[in-house]
Amino acid sequence: MQSMVIAWHNLTYSTRRLLTAVAGITFAVLLMFTEVGFLHGLYDSQVEMVQQLRADIIITNTLRYMLHRFELFPRQRLLQALAVPGVKAAYPLYFQSGEPSWRSAGTRQPRPIRVLAFRPEDPVFLNRDIARQATALQLLDTALMDSQSKVGLGARRAGVWAELCNRAIRIVGTFRLGTDFVNDGTVVMSDHNFLNYCFDDHDRHTRLDQVDLGLIHVVPEANPALVAAALRQVLPGDVSVYTKPEYLAHEMHHWRTSTAIGGIFGLGTAMGCLIGVIICYQILYTAVIDHLPQFATMKAIGYYDCFLMRVVIVQAVVLALLGFIPGLVLSHIIYRLLAVWTGLLMRLTVPRATLVLGLTVLMCVVAGSLAIRKVLSADPAEVF
């Protein structure tokens, strides 16, 4: 208790210096939050489409090592899956990524866009906006558009006309999904409109016989993991079978191990922490030097080194908390702005906030441990 009182007085004896110190820690906190936000935002955005699918089990082509790779499997596999005990229904999902060109009204340059397609009567999406507006997709030349698509794709609201693959299309509603590394935006349409827009006469007759993802619903009392194991025994080797959590983990593993995303933003977070250590060290070292006579007096009258260390460490922890709180508030605002600007899923979750708080306390404690060396090595007689 005594060490806390002394630490608090050391911090607050100069309001200007305290505000400067808090501002420095807040800057480091903002930097770490930004790096952590982008890291998880990019990862979350890669699998958000899968998150919004209504499926207990997902079937893909064995060669499809990532979601955006163009490898199909025969629709007949879904019919075979229906014969497996525990399978309630099997639905196909089709999509094209990168190749379909989108041109909004008033713009000349076409932009690539992702197209998702399904039979409007199939319950394949958890997204309530898509499920609610699915019947509108039965009309010719209609689609739903992701309201989080990038601004360059034009207006994102119902009633807007645009061009998809050089053919007019009408937006009849919107939904929220977000962008990712590959796609600047997404539209959802019926499987028949999908054929009309994305394929020529040669491919149109057979495309629906080839599926991108198979979405399996199991009966309520069935265990998806056991049903998936049974499907692996029955289905040929040209398809892979995952439970939904397994598929999400598979996709995340690819992005974490096959790309430099984690290294880049992990390094950015480490740099933010290092900058925080430097800033905090300068602040605490200056505070120690300013109060060196007081520390020397305490040392001379019998206070042990561990008590003096406790004072500085408590001072460092209090400074970490004072800098973290405004950093958390400002990061929440910045996340919302970045989500609008980039279309990425910038989510400020409790585990991520806890991670940054832990790093903030750690960097301040490390800085405090470095700063206290001056007190521990000082001879009271020399100080006076």
Summary of the structure (lengths in Angstrom):
residues: 384
radius of gyration: 28.7
end to end distance: 27.7
largest distance: 94.7
contacts: 1283
relative contact order: 0.19
helix: 56%
strand: 17%
